[in-house]
Amino acid sequence: MKTAMQELKDKIQHAIEELNSELSEYQAGYKQCLINIQNDIDFQMLQMEEEQLILFGAQCMIEVEKESGLGSIRIYELYYNKTFNKSIKDKG
């Protein structure tokens, strides 16, 4: 299973590979921009995402202990909404 950030990195890599070797100046700039984004993902975003997910899971466990009357999935959803200020169902 991949995280959203890992999926994004894969999509960027695919876009980079789709660009042929004979690039216009504009395409070369676009390719370099994609590479820079991919590097940012590697060197910053994946670590940040990992830390957020670990902290989120740990806090969910604490919430489950406090609110043991609710099912754990419901606790996770409530805590997700509280933490990220967005419902899973409100993606659009």
N, C-alpha and C positions, 0 to 999 in steps of 0.2 A: 504494500500500500504506500502511495506517495502522498506527501503533503501538497497543498495548493502551490506553495512556492517551488517545490520540486517539479510539479507539472508545468508551471510557467517557464522554468528554466529549460525543460525539454522542448516546449513550444518555440522558445527563442532559438534554441539550437537548430531545430528543424528549419526555421525561417532563414537562419544563417546558411545552412547547407543548401537551401533552395536557390540562393543567389549564385549565378554562374561565375566563372573565373574572370570573364571580361566585363568589368563593371564600369559604368559611367561614373563620373565624379560624384554625382548625387547618390548613386547606389553604393559606392564605396563608403561614403559618409554614413549612410543608413546602416550598412553592415558594421561599421566601427561602433556606431551607437548601440546596436544590438549586443555586440561583444562587451562594451562597457557596462551595459545593464546586467549581462550575464555575470560579469566579474563582481559587480556589486552584490548580486544574489549570493555568489559563492563566498565572498569575504565578509558580508555583513548580515544579509537578510536571513539566510538559513540558520545561522546561530541565534539571531533574534527570535525567529519563529520557534525554534526548538525550546528556548528559554520560556517563551510565552505559553507554549503548550504544556510544558512540565509544570509551571506555576499554576496554570489553569486547572490541570488535573489534580494537583495537590490541594488547591483551594476547594475544588468540588468534593473531594473526600471529606474535608473538614465540614462543609455544608451538609453533606449526607449525614454525618454524625450528629449535627445540631438539629436537623429536620428529619429524623429517621422515619417519620410517618409518611413522607412522600417517597415515591419510587426514585431510584437513583437516576434514571434517564430524565425524569422531570426536573430533578435537582440540577443536573448538568445543563438542561435547557434554560432554566431560570438563571443560573449563574452565568451562562454564556450571554444571555440578554443583558444582565446587569453589568458584566465586564465589558462587553464590546458594544453595548447600547444598540443592539440590533437583533431582531428575531431571525432565527434560521429560516422561517417561512417568509420573511419580508425581503428576499433577495432582489427582487425586481426593482 
